[in-house]
Amino acid sequence: MDGVDCSLSIKSECDAIQRMAAKLSRVRPFQEITFNGAGPAILQAAAQHCRHAACPVAVGIIKAVEVEAGLALPADVTIKLSKSGS
């Protein structure tokens, strides 16, 4: 955190995430946690550069920003899926 901005350092082997990261050097945490106004810059960059809608990277970045800004506790986030039998 640097005042009201959060500096980001994103490393990935994925070309799409690398392009997204290039657009996200600094974000404002209060903008990232709401859909009010322009909405999260992280999700805007993900929509522009990451073609896979289910990619969890953008949400992971938002959670990291929340923790760094003191807006959330550092806790693991898990998505569990199972296929129910017919």
Secondary structure per residue as TSV (DSSP state, phi and psi in degrees):
chain	resnum	aa	ss	phi	psi
A	1	M	-	360.0	140.0
A	2	D	B	-135.4	89.0
A	3	G	T	70.4	-118.3
A	4	V	T	-96.0	-5.7
A	5	D	B	-101.9	153.2
A	6	C	E	-117.2	124.0
A	7	S	E	-82.5	138.5
A	8	L	-	-116.1	141.9
A	9	S	-	-130.5	107.1
A	10	I	-	-115.8	125.1
A	11	K	-	-120.3	132.8
A	12	S	-	-157.8	150.2
A	13	E	S	-84.4	-10.6
A	14	C	-	-78.6	126.2
A	15	D	H	-59.0	-41.0
A	16	A	H	-63.0	-43.0
A	17	I	H	-68.5	-36.5
A	18	Q	H	-62.0	-42.0
A	19	R	H	-65.4	-40.6
A	20	M	H	-63.3	-45.0
A	21	A	H	-61.4	-33.4
A	22	A	H	-62.7	-24.8
A	23	K	T	-90.3	-5.9
A	24	L	-	-123.9	62.5
A	25	S	S	-81.1	-30.5
A	26	R	E	-144.9	139.6
A	27	V	E	-136.6	163.1
A	28	R	-	-102.3	112.7
A	29	P	H	-52.4	-40.6
A	30	F	H	-67.6	-25.8
A	31	Q	H	-74.4	-33.6
A	32	E	H	-74.8	-19.8
A	33	I	T	-98.6	10.7
A	34	T	-	-143.9	154.9
A	35	F	-	-93.1	1.5
A	36	N	S	-65.0	151.9
A	37	G	T	65.1	-134.7
A	38	A	T	-74.1	-14.7
A	39	G	-	81.6	179.6
A	40	P	-	-65.7	127.4
A	41	A	H	-63.4	-31.8
A	42	I	H	-63.9	-44.5
A	43	L	H	-69.9	-33.5
A	44	Q	H	-63.4	-44.6
A	45	A	H	-65.6	-38.3
A	46	A	H	-63.6	-43.3
A	47	A	H	-63.5	-31.9
A	48	Q	H	-79.0	-35.0
A	49	H	H	-114.5	-25.2
A	50	C	-	-105.3	115.5
A	51	R	-	-81.8	-11.6
A	52	H	-	-96.0	106.1
A	53	A	T	-61.2	-26.5
A	54	A	T	-89.8	3.4
A	55	C	-	-61.8	124.9
A	56	P	-	-85.4	1.3
A	57	V	H	-61.1	-46.0
A	58	A	H	-60.3	-42.5
A	59	V	H	-65.5	-37.5
A	60	G	H	-62.0	-39.6
A	61	I	H	-65.7	-43.3
A	62	I	H	-60.7	-43.3
A	63	K	H	-62.0	-40.2
A	64	A	H	-64.3	-39.7
A	65	V	H	-63.4	-44.0
A	66	E	H	-56.8	-45.7
A	67	V	H	-65.4	-47.4
A	68	E	H	-60.3	-34.8
A	69	A	T	-83.9	-2.5
A	70	G	T	76.9	21.1
A	71	L	S	-96.9	-5.9
A	72	A	S	-154.9	154.4
A	73	L	-	-79.4	148.7
A	74	P	-	-73.8	101.9
A	75	A	-	-138.7	145.5
A	76	D	-	-64.2	145.2
A	77	V	-	-117.2	131.1
A	78	T	-	-128.8	138.6
A	79	I	-	-113.5	118.7
A	80	K	-	-114.9	132.7
A	81	L	-	-123.7	146.7
A	82	S	-	-145.5	151.4
A	83	K	-	-103.0	118.1
A	84	S	-	-77.3	146.1
A	85	G	-	-75.3	157.5
A	86	S	-	-91.9	360.0
